[in-house]
Amino acid sequence: MVRLSDGIKKGVDSKKPSQSPKQKKQSSLAIHLSQSIKEGNKAREQAYKETEARISAFRMAQIVRERENLTDAPEEIYEEALKKILSFWEKLTKKESLDFSPLKNIVDSFRKSLKNSEAILINLTRSCPPENYLPYHSLNVCLISIALGLGLNWNSKRLQDLGLAALLHDIGMSQISGEIYLKSGSLGGNERAKINEHPKAGLEMLEKEKGFSENIIQIVFQHHERSNGRGYPQKLRGSDIHPGATIVGLADTFEAITHPRLYHKERLPYEALTELISEKVRDFDKNILKSLIEELTFYPPGTFVELNTGEVAVVEHTSSKYPTRPKVRVFISEGGEKLEPPREVNLPRERLLYIQRPIFAPAEQRKTG
């Protein structure tokens, strides 16, 4: 028995133009290519997921290799410092009496640790709560500032003052309503004026305390001054700005760009350094900017990168001599296949290979997308 629907279907099919052998071959190739792309993407995504779980191991391997001269592991040093700065900010916001000695201990531990190992800088890649960013931000600015000071061969006394000033550079923000500095949208004129008052507020707070050198007070007061005279509160230029204030100002800017805030997403260190070089180069002393590039590099350990071959790798070790050519582990081939074990590549020795672009891991893309 022939159904009416069969007849209709047959009639519709009979109206389809027949394909030539060449068209059939092209159609088959297109389908095959589409399937290959889908399979390649699936393989790449799966390799990413599996490798994500291993990135912490890569980072820890770096730390273990470089911790020989350390009494404590870099992770432990950072965690202990974080507890102290969180406690300090809690007392600060509650307007309780302040004890600055734990902050001096933080600076001392960072200074000694960074002299023996750069592994502690890996902690800069960790995320922090945007709504409670000030203590995290201050700690990271301290870490970056000390690294820059070491790169400029500053002595222990200058580094101690620099680190303490970096920890306290935003202390004046405690005098401003959280509704303003935690605002997710753009600030109004009056709100911006309030924010711009925080260096002066910090100056006044530290002048009331005992034990702070003039260097520390001036760094806190001037950390938003810029070499081109476009900073605040005094619109100082060039050599009129305390060198430590320039360092803290640069560290402050870099840290803010590379970590999420309520009003913007974080960007990769590569993007932050590119912006500083191309858009803000006149804001900062060139020698200090050069030190930032050499000490932190464009691609910190743990960064995912795509090579010019299409391979995907994770940065394992960096060198101030070759800031754009780190040592990497390639874990995804050009065809999207996972390499087991990953292949180590020392880019300074492989002149035909270079980093095409930095990339986020899929999980990081989902968090910030």
C-alpha positions as a Markdown table, in Angstrom:
| # | Residue | x | y | z |
|---|---|---|---|---|
| 1 | Met | 0.0 | 0.0 | 0.0 |
| 2 | Val | 1.5 | 3.4 | -1.0 |
| 3 | Arg | 1.0 | 6.2 | 1.5 |
| 4 | Leu | 0.2 | 9.7 | 0.3 |
| 5 | Ser | 3.1 | 11.0 | 2.3 |
| 6 | Asp | 5.5 | 8.7 | 0.4 |
| 7 | Gly | 4.2 | 10.0 | -2.8 |
| 8 | Ile | 4.7 | 13.6 | -1.7 |
| 9 | Lys | 8.2 | 12.9 | -0.5 |
| 10 | Lys | 9.0 | 11.1 | -3.8 |
| 11 | Gly | 7.7 | 14.0 | -5.7 |
| 12 | Val | 9.7 | 16.5 | -3.7 |
| 13 | Asp | 12.9 | 14.4 | -4.1 |
| 14 | Ser | 12.4 | 14.0 | -7.8 |
| 15 | Lys | 12.6 | 17.8 | -8.1 |
| 16 | Lys | 16.0 | 18.0 | -6.5 |
| 17 | Pro | 18.7 | 18.7 | -9.1 |
| 18 | Ser | 21.2 | 15.8 | -9.5 |
| 19 | Gln | 24.8 | 16.6 | -8.4 |
| 20 | Ser | 27.7 | 16.1 | -10.7 |
| 21 | Pro | 30.6 | 13.8 | -9.6 |
| 22 | Lys | 32.6 | 16.9 | -9.0 |
| 23 | Gln | 29.9 | 18.6 | -6.9 |
| 24 | Lys | 29.5 | 15.3 | -4.9 |
| 25 | Lys | 33.2 | 15.2 | -4.3 |
| 26 | Gln | 33.3 | 18.9 | -3.1 |
| 27 | Ser | 30.3 | 18.3 | -0.9 |
| 28 | Ser | 31.9 | 15.2 | 0.6 |
| 29 | Leu | 35.2 | 17.1 | 1.2 |
| 30 | Ala | 33.2 | 20.0 | 2.9 |
| 31 | Ile | 31.4 | 17.6 | 5.2 |
| 32 | His | 34.7 | 15.8 | 6.0 |
| 33 | Leu | 36.5 | 19.1 | 6.7 |
| 34 | Ser | 33.6 | 20.3 | 8.9 |
| 35 | Gln | 33.8 | 17.1 | 10.9 |
| 36 | Ser | 37.6 | 17.3 | 11.2 |
| 37 | Ile | 37.3 | 20.9 | 12.5 |
| 38 | Lys | 34.7 | 19.8 | 15.1 |
| 39 | Glu | 36.8 | 16.9 | 16.2 |
| 40 | Gly | 39.9 | 19.1 | 16.3 |
| 41 | Asn | 38.1 | 21.6 | 18.5 |
| 42 | Lys | 36.8 | 18.9 | 20.8 |
| 43 | Ala | 40.3 | 17.4 | 21.1 |
| 44 | Arg | 41.8 | 20.9 | 21.8 |
| 45 | Glu | 39.1 | 21.7 | 24.4 |
| 46 | Gln | 39.6 | 18.3 | 26.1 |
| 47 | Ala | 43.4 | 18.8 | 26.1 |
| 48 | Tyr | 42.9 | 22.2 | 27.7 |
| 49 | Lys | 40.7 | 20.8 | 30.4 |
| 50 | Glu | 43.1 | 18.0 | 31.2 |
| 51 | Thr | 46.1 | 20.4 | 31.2 |
| 52 | Glu | 44.3 | 23.0 | 33.4 |
| 53 | Ala | 44.5 | 20.5 | 36.3 |
| 54 | Arg | 48.2 | 20.2 | 35.7 |
| 55 | Ile | 49.0 | 23.9 | 35.6 |
| 56 | Ser | 49.2 | 24.2 | 39.4 |
| 57 | Ala | 51.7 | 21.3 | 39.2 |
| 58 | Phe | 53.8 | 23.2 | 36.7 |
| 59 | Arg | 53.8 | 26.3 | 38.9 |
| 60 | Met | 54.6 | 24.3 | 42.0 |
| 61 | Ala | 57.5 | 22.5 | 40.1 |
| 62 | Gln | 58.9 | 26.0 | 39.4 |
| 63 | Ile | 58.6 | 26.9 | 43.0 |
| 64 | Val | 60.2 | 23.7 | 44.3 |
| 65 | Arg | 63.2 | 24.2 | 41.9 |
| 66 | Glu | 63.8 | 27.7 | 43.1 |
| 67 | Arg | 63.1 | 27.4 | 46.8 |
| 68 | Glu | 66.5 | 25.9 | 47.9 |
| 69 | Asn | 67.6 | 29.0 | 49.7 |
| 70 | Leu | 64.2 | 29.7 | 51.3 |
| 71 | Thr | 63.3 | 28.9 | 54.8 |
| 72 | Asp | 59.6 | 28.9 | 53.9 |
| 73 | Ala | 57.8 | 28.1 | 50.6 |
| 74 | Pro | 56.7 | 31.2 | 48.5 |
| 75 | Glu | 53.1 | 30.1 | 48.9 |
| 76 | Glu | 53.4 | 30.1 | 52.7 |
| 77 | Ile | 55.1 | 33.5 | 52.7 |
| 78 | Tyr | 52.4 | 35.1 | 50.6 |
| 79 | Glu | 49.6 | 33.4 | 52.6 |
| 80 | Glu | 51.1 | 34.7 | 55.9 |
| 81 | Ala | 51.5 | 38.2 | 54.4 |
| 82 | Leu | 47.9 | 38.1 | 53.2 |
| 83 | Lys | 46.5 | 37.3 | 56.7 |
| 84 | Lys | 48.4 | 40.2 | 58.1 |
| 85 | Ile | 47.3 | 42.7 | 55.5 |
| 86 | Leu | 43.7 | 41.6 | 55.8 |
| 87 | Ser | 43.8 | 42.0 | 59.6 |
| 88 | Phe | 45.3 | 45.4 | 59.2 |
| 89 | Trp | 42.7 | 46.6 | 56.8 |
| 90 | Glu | 39.9 | 45.3 | 58.9 |
| 91 | Lys | 41.2 | 47.4 | 61.9 |
| 92 | Leu | 41.7 | 50.3 | 59.5 |
| 93 | Thr | 38.1 | 50.3 | 58.3 |
| 94 | Lys | 36.8 | 49.9 | 61.8 |
| 95 | Lys | 38.9 | 52.9 | 62.9 |
| 96 | Glu | 40.6 | 50.8 | 65.6 |
| 97 | Ser | 44.2 | 51.5 | 66.8 |
| 98 | Leu | 46.7 | 50.3 | 64.3 |
| 99 | Asp | 49.9 | 48.2 | 64.7 |
| 100 | Phe | 52.3 | 48.7 | 61.8 |
| 101 | Ser | 54.9 | 46.2 | 62.9 |
| 102 | Pro | 53.2 | 43.3 | 61.0 |
| 103 | Leu | 53.5 | 45.3 | 57.8 |
| 104 | Lys | 57.2 | 45.8 | 58.4 |
| 105 | Asn | 57.5 | 42.1 | 58.7 |
| 106 | Ile | 55.7 | 41.6 | 55.4 |
| 107 | Val | 58.1 | 43.8 | 53.6 |
| 108 | Asp | 61.1 | 42.1 | 55.2 |
| 109 | Ser | 59.9 | 38.6 | 54.2 |
| 110 | Phe | 59.2 | 39.7 | 50.6 |
| 111 | Arg | 62.5 | 41.5 | 50.3 |
| 112 | Lys | 64.5 | 38.4 | 51.5 |
| 113 | Ser | 62.4 | 36.0 | 49.5 |
| 114 | Leu | 62.7 | 37.9 | 46.2 |
| 115 | Lys | 66.5 | 38.1 | 46.6 |
| 116 | Asn | 66.7 | 34.3 | 46.6 |
| 117 | Ser | 63.8 | 33.4 | 44.3 |
| 118 | Glu | 61.4 | 34.9 | 41.8 |
| 119 | Ala | 58.9 | 32.1 | 42.5 |
| 120 | Ile | 56.9 | 34.2 | 44.9 |
| 121 | Leu | 55.9 | 36.4 | 42.0 |
| 122 | Ile | 53.7 | 33.6 | 40.7 |
| 123 | Asn | 51.3 | 34.5 | 43.5 |
| 124 | Leu | 50.5 | 37.7 | 41.5 |
| 125 | Thr | 48.4 | 35.5 | 39.1 |
| 126 | Arg | 45.9 | 34.6 | 41.8 |
| 127 | Ser | 42.5 | 36.2 | 41.8 |
| 128 | Cys | 41.0 | 38.4 | 44.6 |
| 129 | Pro | 37.5 | 39.4 | 45.6 |
| 130 | Pro | 36.7 | 42.6 | 43.6 |
| 131 | Glu | 34.6 | 43.9 | 46.5 |
| 132 | Asn | 37.5 | 43.6 | 48.9 |
| 133 | Tyr | 40.4 | 44.3 | 46.6 |
| 134 | Leu | 42.2 | 47.0 | 48.5 |
| 135 | Pro | 44.2 | 44.7 | 50.9 |
| 136 | Tyr | 45.0 | 42.3 | 48.1 |
| 137 | His | 45.9 | 45.1 | 45.8 |
| 138 | Ser | 48.2 | 46.7 | 48.4 |
| 139 | Leu | 50.0 | 43.4 | 49.0 |
| 140 | Asn | 50.6 | 42.8 | 45.2 |
| 141 | Val | 51.7 | 46.4 | 44.7 |
| 142 | Cys | 54.2 | 45.9 | 47.5 |
| 143 | Leu | 55.5 | 42.7 | 45.9 |
| 144 | Ile | 55.9 | 44.3 | 42.5 |
| 145 | Ser | 57.5 | 47.4 | 43.9 |
| 146 | Ile | 60.1 | 45.4 | 45.8 |
| 147 | Ala | 60.8 | 43.4 | 42.6 |
| 148 | Leu | 61.4 | 46.6 | 40.7 |
| 149 | Gly | 63.6 | 48.0 | 43.4 |
| 150 | Leu | 65.7 | 44.9 | 43.4 |
| 151 | Gly | 66.0 | 45.2 | 39.6 |
| 152 | Leu | 67.2 | 48.7 | 40.1 |
| 153 | Asn | 69.8 | 47.6 | 42.7 |
| 154 | Trp | 68.3 | 49.5 | 45.6 |
| 155 | Asn | 69.8 | 48.8 | 48.9 |
| 156 | Ser | 68.0 | 47.2 | 51.9 |
| 157 | Lys | 67.0 | 50.4 | 53.6 |
| 158 | Arg | 65.5 | 51.9 | 50.4 |
| 159 | Leu | 63.7 | 48.7 | 49.7 |
| 160 | Gln | 62.3 | 48.6 | 53.2 |
| 161 | Asp | 60.9 | 52.1 | 52.9 |
| 162 | Leu | 59.7 | 51.4 | 49.4 |
| 163 | Gly | 57.8 | 48.2 | 50.4 |
| 164 | Leu | 56.2 | 49.8 | 53.4 |
| 165 | Ala | 55.1 | 52.8 | 51.4 |
| 166 | Ala | 53.6 | 50.4 | 48.8 |
| 167 | Leu | 51.6 | 48.6 | 51.4 |
| 168 | Leu | 50.3 | 51.9 | 52.7 |
| 169 | His | 49.9 | 53.8 | 49.4 |
| 170 | Asp | 46.1 | 53.5 | 49.4 |
| 171 | Ile | 45.6 | 54.0 | 53.2 |
| 172 | Gly | 43.8 | 57.2 | 52.4 |
| 173 | Met | 41.1 | 55.3 | 50.6 |
| 174 | Ser | 39.9 | 54.1 | 54.0 |
| 175 | Gln | 38.6 | 57.7 | 54.5 |
| 176 | Ile | 36.4 | 57.4 | 51.4 |
| 177 | Ser | 33.0 | 55.8 | 51.3 |
| 178 | Gly | 33.0 | 52.3 | 49.8 |
| 179 | Glu | 30.0 | 53.2 | 47.7 |
| 180 | Ile | 32.4 | 55.4 | 45.7 |
| 181 | Tyr | 35.5 | 53.3 | 45.2 |
| 182 | Leu | 33.5 | 50.1 | 44.8 |
| 183 | Lys | 31.1 | 51.7 | 42.3 |
| 184 | Ser | 30.7 | 49.5 | 39.2 |
| 185 | Gly | 29.9 | 52.3 | 36.8 |
| 186 | Ser | 31.7 | 55.5 | 35.9 |
| 187 | Leu | 32.3 | 58.0 | 38.6 |
| 188 | Gly | 30.7 | 61.4 | 38.6 |
| 189 | Gly | 32.7 | 64.6 | 39.0 |
| 190 | Asn | 32.3 | 64.9 | 42.8 |
| 191 | Glu | 33.0 | 61.2 | 43.2 |
| 192 | Arg | 36.2 | 61.5 | 41.1 |
| 193 | Ala | 37.3 | 64.5 | 43.2 |
| 194 | Lys | 36.8 | 62.4 | 46.4 |
| 195 | Ile | 39.0 | 59.6 | 45.0 |
| 196 | Asn | 41.7 | 62.1 | 44.1 |
| 197 | Glu | 41.9 | 63.2 | 47.7 |
| 198 | His | 43.2 | 59.9 | 49.0 |
| 199 | Pro | 46.9 | 60.7 | 48.6 |
| 200 | Lys | 46.5 | 63.7 | 50.8 |
| 201 | Ala | 44.4 | 61.8 | 53.3 |
| 202 | Gly | 47.1 | 59.1 | 53.4 |
| 203 | Leu | 49.8 | 61.8 | 54.0 |
| 204 | Glu | 47.8 | 63.3 | 56.9 |
| 205 | Met | 47.2 | 59.9 | 58.5 |
| 206 | Leu | 50.9 | 58.9 | 58.3 |
| 207 | Glu | 52.1 | 62.3 | 59.6 |
| 208 | Lys | 50.0 | 61.6 | 62.8 |
| 209 | Glu | 51.8 | 58.3 | 63.4 |
| 210 | Lys | 55.3 | 57.8 | 64.7 |
| 211 | Gly | 58.2 | 56.0 | 63.0 |
| 212 | Phe | 57.6 | 56.8 | 59.4 |
| 213 | Ser | 60.4 | 58.4 | 57.4 |
| 214 | Glu | 60.0 | 61.3 | 55.1 |
| 215 | Asn | 60.7 | 58.9 | 52.2 |
| 216 | Ile | 57.7 | 56.7 | 53.1 |
| 217 | Ile | 55.3 | 59.7 | 53.5 |
| 218 | Gln | 56.4 | 61.3 | 50.2 |
| 219 | Ile | 56.0 | 58.1 | 48.3 |
| 220 | Val | 52.4 | 57.7 | 49.6 |
| 221 | Phe | 51.6 | 61.3 | 48.9 |
| 222 | Gln | 53.1 | 61.3 | 45.3 |
| 223 | His | 52.2 | 57.8 | 44.0 |
| 224 | His | 49.7 | 59.3 | 41.6 |
| 225 | Glu | 52.0 | 61.9 | 40.2 |
| 226 | Arg | 53.2 | 61.3 | 36.6 |
| 227 | Ser | 56.3 | 62.3 | 34.7 |
| 228 | Asn | 54.3 | 64.3 | 32.1 |
| 229 | Gly | 52.7 | 66.4 | 34.8 |
| 230 | Arg | 49.2 | 64.9 | 34.3 |
| 231 | Gly | 49.1 | 63.2 | 37.7 |
| 232 | Tyr | 47.8 | 64.5 | 41.1 |
| 233 | Pro | 47.6 | 66.1 | 43.6 |
| 234 | Gln | 50.4 | 68.5 | 42.8 |
| 235 | Lys | 50.9 | 67.8 | 39.1 |
| 236 | Leu | 54.6 | 67.3 | 39.6 |
| 237 | Arg | 56.9 | 66.4 | 36.7 |
| 238 | Gly | 60.0 | 64.3 | 36.1 |
| 239 | Ser | 62.7 | 64.4 | 38.7 |
| 240 | Asp | 60.4 | 66.4 | 41.0 |
| 241 | Ile | 58.7 | 63.1 | 41.8 |
| 242 | His | 60.2 | 60.8 | 44.4 |
| 243 | Pro | 61.7 | 57.8 | 42.6 |
| 244 | Gly | 59.8 | 55.5 | 45.0 |
| 245 | Ala | 56.5 | 57.2 | 44.1 |
| 246 | Thr | 57.2 | 56.5 | 40.5 |
| 247 | Ile | 57.8 | 52.8 | 41.2 |
| 248 | Val | 54.7 | 52.4 | 43.4 |
| 249 | Gly | 52.6 | 54.3 | 40.8 |
| 250 | Leu | 53.7 | 52.0 | 38.0 |
| 251 | Ala | 53.2 | 48.9 | 40.2 |
| 252 | Asp | 49.8 | 50.3 | 41.2 |
| 253 | Thr | 48.8 | 50.8 | 37.5 |
| 254 | Phe | 50.1 | 47.4 | 36.4 |
| 255 | Glu | 48.4 | 45.5 | 39.2 |
| 256 | Ala | 45.0 | 47.3 | 38.6 |
| 257 | Ile | 45.0 | 46.4 | 34.9 |
| 258 | Thr | 45.8 | 42.7 | 35.5 |
| 259 | His | 43.2 | 42.0 | 38.2 |
| 260 | Pro | 39.4 | 42.2 | 38.0 |
| 261 | Arg | 37.6 | 45.1 | 39.5 |
| 262 | Leu | 33.8 | 45.7 | 39.7 |
| 263 | Tyr | 34.2 | 48.1 | 36.8 |
| 264 | His | 36.5 | 46.2 | 34.5 |
| 265 | Lys | 37.7 | 42.7 | 33.8 |
| 266 | Glu | 41.3 | 41.7 | 34.3 |
| 267 | Arg | 43.7 | 41.6 | 31.3 |
| 268 | Leu | 46.8 | 39.5 | 30.7 |
| 269 | Pro | 50.2 | 40.8 | 31.8 |
| 270 | Tyr | 51.1 | 41.0 | 28.1 |
| 271 | Glu | 48.2 | 43.3 | 27.4 |
| 272 | Ala | 49.0 | 45.4 | 30.5 |
| 273 | Leu | 52.6 | 45.9 | 29.5 |
| 274 | Thr | 51.7 | 46.6 | 25.9 |
| 275 | Glu | 49.3 | 49.3 | 27.2 |
| 276 | Leu | 51.9 | 50.8 | 29.5 |
| 277 | Ile | 54.5 | 50.9 | 26.7 |
| 278 | Ser | 52.2 | 52.2 | 24.0 |
| 279 | Glu | 49.7 | 54.5 | 25.8 |
| 280 | Lys | 51.3 | 55.4 | 29.2 |
| 281 | Val | 55.0 | 55.5 | 28.3 |
| 282 | Arg | 55.2 | 59.2 | 29.1 |
| 283 | Asp | 53.6 | 58.7 | 32.5 |
| 284 | Phe | 56.6 | 56.9 | 33.9 |
| 285 | Asp | 60.4 | 57.0 | 34.0 |
| 286 | Lys | 61.7 | 54.8 | 31.2 |
| 287 | Asn | 64.3 | 53.1 | 33.4 |
| 288 | Ile | 61.6 | 52.0 | 35.9 |
| 289 | Leu | 59.3 | 50.9 | 33.1 |
| 290 | Lys | 62.2 | 48.8 | 31.6 |
| 291 | Ser | 62.7 | 47.3 | 35.1 |
| 292 | Leu | 59.0 | 46.3 | 35.2 |
| 293 | Ile | 59.3 | 44.5 | 31.8 |
| 294 | Glu | 62.5 | 42.7 | 32.9 |
| 295 | Glu | 61.3 | 41.7 | 36.3 |
| 296 | Leu | 57.8 | 40.6 | 35.5 |
| 297 | Thr | 58.1 | 39.8 | 31.8 |
| 298 | Phe | 55.3 | 39.8 | 29.2 |
| 299 | Tyr | 54.5 | 36.2 | 30.0 |
| 300 | Pro | 54.7 | 35.2 | 33.7 |
| 301 | Pro | 55.0 | 31.5 | 34.6 |
| 302 | Gly | 51.6 | 29.8 | 34.2 |
| 303 | Thr | 50.5 | 31.9 | 31.2 |
| 304 | Phe | 49.0 | 30.0 | 28.3 |
| 305 | Val | 50.4 | 31.0 | 24.9 |
| 306 | Glu | 50.0 | 30.0 | 21.2 |
| 307 | Leu | 53.2 | 29.6 | 19.2 |
| 308 | Asn | 53.6 | 30.7 | 15.6 |
| 309 | Thr | 53.2 | 27.0 | 14.6 |
| 310 | Gly | 49.7 | 26.9 | 16.1 |
| 311 | Glu | 50.9 | 24.8 | 19.1 |
| 312 | Val | 49.7 | 25.7 | 22.5 |
| 313 | Ala | 52.1 | 25.9 | 25.5 |
| 314 | Val | 52.3 | 27.0 | 29.1 |
| 315 | Val | 55.1 | 29.3 | 30.2 |
| 316 | Glu | 57.4 | 27.5 | 32.7 |
| 317 | His | 60.4 | 29.8 | 33.2 |
| 318 | Thr | 61.2 | 33.4 | 32.2 |
| 319 | Ser | 64.5 | 35.3 | 31.8 |
| 320 | Ser | 65.0 | 39.1 | 32.2 |
| 321 | Lys | 67.5 | 38.8 | 29.3 |
| 322 | Tyr | 64.7 | 37.5 | 26.9 |
| 323 | Pro | 61.4 | 38.9 | 28.3 |
| 324 | Thr | 59.4 | 37.9 | 25.2 |
| 325 | Arg | 61.1 | 34.4 | 24.8 |
| 326 | Pro | 60.5 | 32.3 | 27.9 |
| 327 | Lys | 61.0 | 28.6 | 28.3 |
| 328 | Val | 57.7 | 26.8 | 27.7 |
| 329 | Arg | 56.1 | 23.3 | 27.7 |
| 330 | Val | 54.1 | 22.5 | 24.6 |
| 331 | Phe | 51.1 | 20.4 | 25.5 |
| 332 | Ile | 48.8 | 20.7 | 22.4 |
| 333 | Ser | 50.1 | 20.1 | 18.9 |
| 334 | Glu | 49.4 | 22.1 | 15.8 |
| 335 | Gly | 46.6 | 19.6 | 15.0 |
| 336 | Gly | 45.0 | 20.0 | 18.4 |
| 337 | Glu | 46.3 | 16.7 | 19.8 |
| 338 | Lys | 47.5 | 16.5 | 23.4 |
| 339 | Leu | 51.2 | 15.7 | 23.7 |
| 340 | Glu | 52.1 | 13.2 | 26.4 |
| 341 | Pro | 54.5 | 14.0 | 27.9 |
| 342 | Pro | 54.6 | 17.8 | 27.0 |
| 343 | Arg | 57.6 | 18.9 | 25.0 |
| 344 | Glu | 60.0 | 21.4 | 26.6 |
| 345 | Val | 61.0 | 24.3 | 24.3 |
| 346 | Asn | 63.6 | 26.9 | 25.2 |
| 347 | Leu | 62.5 | 29.8 | 22.9 |
| 348 | Pro | 65.8 | 31.8 | 23.1 |
| 349 | Arg | 67.5 | 28.8 | 21.4 |
| 350 | Glu | 64.7 | 28.2 | 18.9 |
| 351 | Arg | 64.9 | 31.3 | 16.7 |
| 352 | Leu | 62.2 | 30.0 | 14.2 |
| 353 | Leu | 59.7 | 29.6 | 17.1 |
| 354 | Tyr | 58.0 | 32.6 | 18.8 |
| 355 | Ile | 54.9 | 33.4 | 20.8 |
| 356 | Gln | 52.1 | 34.4 | 18.5 |
| 357 | Arg | 49.7 | 35.5 | 21.3 |
| 358 | Pro | 48.9 | 34.9 | 25.0 |
| 359 | Ile | 45.6 | 33.1 | 25.6 |
| 360 | Phe | 43.3 | 32.4 | 28.5 |
| 361 | Ala | 42.6 | 28.8 | 29.5 |
| 362 | Pro | 38.9 | 27.9 | 28.9 |
| 363 | Ala | 38.0 | 28.0 | 32.5 |
| 364 | Glu | 39.4 | 31.5 | 32.8 |
| 365 | Gln | 37.6 | 32.5 | 29.6 |
| 366 | Arg | 34.3 | 31.4 | 31.2 |
| 367 | Lys | 35.0 | 33.3 | 34.4 |
| 368 | Thr | 35.8 | 36.6 | 32.6 |
| 369 | Gly | 33.6 | 36.2 | 29.5 |
